[in-house]
Amino acid sequence: MAQLYNIYTKRLGIHPTDFSDEPELSSGSTDMGNVSHAVPSIQPMYNINTESLFHTTEFQVASGDPKAQDPTLNVAKAMAMIALKLMRCPETLAKAKKEFEDAIAKGF
């Protein structure tokens, strides 16, 4: 899924620099973390032109800024393209499930 994200975001003009298909430990906590223990998932990060920390008032303001809208919409498009690929290509979905199962077995 991470590879698909990288492909689709590049097509949309986004160049992810901090996202790979390798699992990594996070210092944060999200509901997505819980989901990622149950089903294949990704939580890409992208730039909205702010230095603000997540879950702060400053980040909330920055996320509503017009400068944040194009990157957010393009990432949403990329995520929708991933969902379509997984729904339309059973072999891609099977591969994502296999990678997920392998990662869980390794303790990620």
ChimeraX commands (.cxc) that place a marker at each C-alpha (Angstrom):
marker #1 position 0.00,0.00,0.00 radius 0.5
marker #1 position 2.89,2.33,0.74 radius 0.5
marker #1 position 4.33,1.66,-2.71 radius 0.5
marker #1 position 0.97,2.54,-4.27 radius 0.5
marker #1 position 0.84,5.72,-2.20 radius 0.5
marker #1 position 4.27,6.75,-3.46 radius 0.5
marker #1 position 3.27,6.05,-7.08 radius 0.5
marker #1 position -0.02,7.93,-6.91 radius 0.5
marker #1 position 1.28,10.94,-5.00 radius 0.5
marker #1 position 4.13,11.35,-7.49 radius 0.5
marker #1 position 1.57,11.30,-10.30 radius 0.5
marker #1 position -0.27,14.09,-8.51 radius 0.5
marker #1 position 2.89,16.15,-8.04 radius 0.5
marker #1 position 3.51,15.27,-4.42 radius 0.5
marker #1 position 6.95,13.94,-3.55 radius 0.5
marker #1 position 6.77,12.10,-0.25 radius 0.5
marker #1 position 10.07,12.19,1.57 radius 0.5
marker #1 position 9.13,10.65,4.88 radius 0.5
marker #1 position 7.06,7.68,3.81 radius 0.5
marker #1 position 8.30,4.23,2.91 radius 0.5
marker #1 position 6.92,0.74,2.89 radius 0.5
marker #1 position 9.01,-0.22,5.91 radius 0.5
marker #1 position 7.15,-0.34,9.24 radius 0.5
marker #1 position 8.53,1.98,11.87 radius 0.5
marker #1 position 7.88,2.69,15.48 radius 0.5
marker #1 position 6.04,5.86,16.31 radius 0.5
marker #1 position 6.27,8.03,19.38 radius 0.5
marker #1 position 2.69,9.16,18.93 radius 0.5
marker #1 position -0.67,7.59,19.52 radius 0.5
marker #1 position -3.62,7.57,17.16 radius 0.5
marker #1 position -6.73,5.54,16.53 radius 0.5
marker #1 position -5.00,4.57,13.28 radius 0.5
marker #1 position -2.42,2.75,15.39 radius 0.5
marker #1 position -5.19,0.52,16.69 radius 0.5
marker #1 position -6.56,-0.08,13.20 radius 0.5
marker #1 position -3.10,-0.97,11.91 radius 0.5
marker #1 position -3.01,-3.95,14.28 radius 0.5
marker #1 position -6.20,-5.36,12.77 radius 0.5
marker #1 position -6.02,-4.71,9.01 radius 0.5
marker #1 position -3.48,-3.59,6.41 radius 0.5
marker #1 position -3.22,0.18,6.63 radius 0.5
marker #1 position -1.02,3.20,6.08 radius 0.5
marker #1 position -1.00,6.65,7.62 radius 0.5
marker #1 position 0.93,8.90,5.29 radius 0.5
marker #1 position 2.29,12.22,6.42 radius 0.5
marker #1 position 2.40,15.21,4.11 radius 0.5
marker #1 position 3.39,18.85,4.20 radius 0.5
marker #1 position 0.81,21.59,4.78 radius 0.5
marker #1 position 3.45,24.29,5.16 radius 0.5
marker #1 position 3.53,24.57,8.94 radius 0.5
marker #1 position 6.01,23.88,11.70 radius 0.5
marker #1 position 3.17,23.45,14.21 radius 0.5
marker #1 position 2.84,20.25,16.20 radius 0.5
marker #1 position -0.13,17.97,15.57 radius 0.5
marker #1 position -3.15,18.31,17.85 radius 0.5
marker #1 position -2.47,21.98,18.63 radius 0.5
marker #1 position -4.53,25.06,17.96 radius 0.5
marker #1 position -1.77,26.31,15.65 radius 0.5
marker #1 position -1.96,23.13,13.58 radius 0.5
marker #1 position -5.74,23.42,13.40 radius 0.5
marker #1 position -5.40,26.96,12.03 radius 0.5
marker #1 position -2.71,25.88,9.56 radius 0.5
marker #1 position -4.84,22.99,8.31 radius 0.5
marker #1 position -7.63,25.42,7.43 radius 0.5
marker #1 position -5.31,27.78,5.56 radius 0.5
marker #1 position -5.84,27.90,1.78 radius 0.5
marker #1 position -2.18,26.79,1.32 radius 0.5
marker #1 position -3.04,23.48,2.98 radius 0.5
marker #1 position -5.97,22.66,0.74 radius 0.5
marker #1 position -4.21,21.53,-2.46 radius 0.5
marker #1 position -1.84,19.09,-0.74 radius 0.5
marker #1 position -4.70,17.73,1.38 radius 0.5
marker #1 position -6.95,17.20,-1.64 radius 0.5
marker #1 position -4.15,15.54,-3.61 radius 0.5
marker #1 position -3.35,13.17,-0.76 radius 0.5
marker #1 position -7.07,12.36,-0.47 radius 0.5
marker #1 position -7.09,11.58,-4.20 radius 0.5
marker #1 position -4.08,9.30,-3.82 radius 0.5
marker #1 position -5.72,7.46,-0.93 radius 0.5
marker #1 position -8.92,7.04,-2.99 radius 0.5
marker #1 position -6.84,5.67,-5.86 radius 0.5
marker #1 position -5.32,3.10,-3.48 radius 0.5
marker #1 position -8.79,2.04,-2.31 radius 0.5
marker #1 position -9.93,1.61,-5.91 radius 0.5
marker #1 position -6.84,-0.41,-6.78 radius 0.5
marker #1 position -7.39,-2.73,-3.80 radius 0.5
marker #1 position -11.07,-3.19,-4.66 radius 0.5
marker #1 position -10.50,-3.76,-8.36 radius 0.5
marker #1 position -7.37,-5.94,-8.19 radius 0.5
marker #1 position -7.76,-8.98,-5.94 radius 0.5
marker #1 position -4.07,-9.86,-6.37 radius 0.5
marker #1 position -3.02,-6.45,-5.03 radius 0.5
marker #1 position -5.33,-6.83,-2.03 radius 0.5
marker #1 position -3.98,-10.33,-1.42 radius 0.5
marker #1 position -0.42,-8.98,-1.51 radius 0.5
marker #1 position -1.30,-6.23,1.00 radius 0.5
marker #1 position -2.88,-8.80,3.31 radius 0.5
marker #1 position 0.15,-11.10,3.03 radius 0.5
marker #1 position 2.58,-8.24,3.80 radius 0.5
marker #1 position 0.39,-7.31,6.78 radius 0.5
marker #1 position 0.34,-10.87,8.11 radius 0.5
marker #1 position 4.13,-11.14,7.69 radius 0.5
marker #1 position 4.65,-7.84,9.55 radius 0.5
marker #1 position 2.36,-8.94,12.40 radius 0.5
marker #1 position 4.24,-12.23,12.63 radius 0.5
marker #1 position 7.51,-10.27,12.99 radius 0.5
marker #1 position 6.03,-8.18,15.78 radius 0.5
marker #1 position 5.53,-4.91,13.91 radius 0.5
marker link #1:1,2 radius 0.2
marker link #1:2,3 radius 0.2
marker link #1:3,4 radius 0.2
marker link #1:4,5 radius 0.2
marker link #1:5,6 radius 0.2
marker link #1:6,7 radius 0.2
marker link #1:7,8 radius 0.2
marker link #1:8,9 radius 0.2
marker link #1:9,10 radius 0.2
marker link #1:10,11 radius 0.2
marker link #1:11,12 radius 0.2
marker link #1:12,13 radius 0.2
marker link #1:13,14 radius 0.2
marker link #1:14,15 radius 0.2
marker link #1:15,16 radius 0.2
marker link #1:16,17 radius 0.2
marker link #1:17,18 radius 0.2
marker link #1:18,19 radius 0.2
marker link #1:19,20 radius 0.2
marker link #1:20,21 radius 0.2
marker link #1:21,22 radius 0.2
marker link #1:22,23 radius 0.2
marker link #1:23,24 radius 0.2
marker link #1:24,25 radius 0.2
marker link #1:25,26 radius 0.2
marker link #1:26,27 radius 0.2
marker link #1:27,28 radius 0.2
marker link #1:28,29 radius 0.2
marker link #1:29,30 radius 0.2
marker link #1:30,31 radius 0.2
marker link #1:31,32 radius 0.2
marker link #1:32,33 radius 0.2
marker link #1:33,34 radius 0.2
marker link #1:34,35 radius 0.2
marker link #1:35,36 radius 0.2
marker link #1:36,37 radius 0.2
marker link #1:37,38 radius 0.2
marker link #1:38,39 radius 0.2
marker link #1:39,40 radius 0.2
marker link #1:40,41 radius 0.2
marker link #1:41,42 radius 0.2
marker link #1:42,43 radius 0.2
marker link #1:43,44 radius 0.2
marker link #1:44,45 radius 0.2
marker link #1:45,46 radius 0.2
marker link #1:46,47 radius 0.2
marker link #1:47,48 radius 0.2
marker link #1:48,49 radius 0.2
marker link #1:49,50 radius 0.2
marker link #1:50,51 radius 0.2
marker link #1:51,52 radius 0.2
marker link #1:52,53 radius 0.2
marker link #1:53,54 radius 0.2
marker link #1:54,55 radius 0.2
marker link #1:55,56 radius 0.2
marker link #1:56,57 radius 0.2
marker link #1:57,58 radius 0.2
marker link #1:58,59 radius 0.2
marker link #1:59,60 radius 0.2
marker link #1:60,61 radius 0.2
marker link #1:61,62 radius 0.2
marker link #1:62,63 radius 0.2
marker link #1:63,64 radius 0.2
marker link #1:64,65 radius 0.2
marker link #1:65,66 radius 0.2
marker link #1:66,67 radius 0.2
marker link #1:67,68 radius 0.2
marker link #1:68,69 radius 0.2
marker link #1:69,70 radius 0.2
marker link #1:70,71 radius 0.2
marker link #1:71,72 radius 0.2
marker link #1:72,73 radius 0.2
marker link #1:73,74 radius 0.2
marker link #1:74,75 radius 0.2
marker link #1:75,76 radius 0.2
marker link #1:76,77 radius 0.2
marker link #1:77,78 radius 0.2
marker link #1:78,79 radius 0.2
marker link #1:79,80 radius 0.2
marker link #1:80,81 radius 0.2
marker link #1:81,82 radius 0.2
marker link #1:82,83 radius 0.2
marker link #1:83,84 radius 0.2
marker link #1:84,85 radius 0.2
marker link #1:85,86 radius 0.2
marker link #1:86,87 radius 0.2
marker link #1:87,88 radius 0.2
marker link #1:88,89 radius 0.2
marker link #1:89,90 radius 0.2
marker link #1:90,91 radius 0.2
marker link #1:91,92 radius 0.2
marker link #1:92,93 radius 0.2
marker link #1:93,94 radius 0.2
marker link #1:94,95 radius 0.2
marker link #1:95,96 radius 0.2
marker link #1:96,97 radius 0.2
marker link #1:97,98 radius 0.2
marker link #1:98,99 radius 0.2
marker link #1:99,100 radius 0.2
marker link #1:100,101 radius 0.2
marker link #1:101,102 radius 0.2
marker link #1:102,103 radius 0.2
marker link #1:103,104 radius 0.2
marker link #1:104,105 radius 0.2
marker link #1:105,106 radius 0.2
marker link #1:106,107 radius 0.2
marker link #1:107,108 radius 0.2
view
